[in-house]
Amino acid sequence: EDSQEGRCVITAHPEEEGEYTLEISVNGQRLPQAATFSVHSTMTFDPSKRHGNITLSSDMTTATHQGLYGHKMVVGNVGVRRGKYSWQWKIGSGPDWYALGVTSVPLTSFGDTRSQSQSFYSYGGTTYTTGGAVRNGHLPAMQAHDTVTLELDCDEHTLQITNRRSNESAIITNLPHEEFFPYVNMLCSGNSVQFVK
């Protein structure tokens, strides 16, 4: 506790994933403010939520399109509905047709899921949305070896996608109240995407 500034720092080490609510009492009086936070493991790809022609590395951080030409997708292992989250993907080799964003689940097919779920992503230089979401800004098509940062704010209902090579961003607003998972859709055999720290 910092008595001069009147601040208190609380450090928690939850042992399990999930959502937690922190309530504070002062002299026996519970403060009206309560903070809700989520604890999740490191983001990787989910082997149970991928198209059959997507192969994953042993640590589940790299997804590679190994099939014939066509939309093939894979979803991350962590779904979130509250708080702020950010992660980075590094584009591997291959043509520049990648869709990177978030999607809701459950998914009934692991091909092109745009008509089957709430999906928000940048694809080939254009930012796509479904429902009432609004897109702002133009993100250039991803190229081999680009690093792309995604920042999901579930409380403000926004998704920002930034290409670090060009430092250009697209922002999607008015996201619905859904649980969202990291989403990758690749078109060409040899395409790959890797989670990076």
Secondary structure, DSSP 8 states (H G I E B T S, - for coil): -BTTTTB-------SS-EEEEEEEEETTEEEEEEEEEEE-----EEEEEE-TTEEE-TTS-EEEE-SSSS-EEEEES--BSSSEEEEEEEE-SS-S-EEEEEEES--S-SS--TTTS-EEEEETTEEE--TT-EEES------TT-EEEEEEETTTTEEEEEETTTTEEEEEE---S--EEEEEEE-STT-EEEEE-
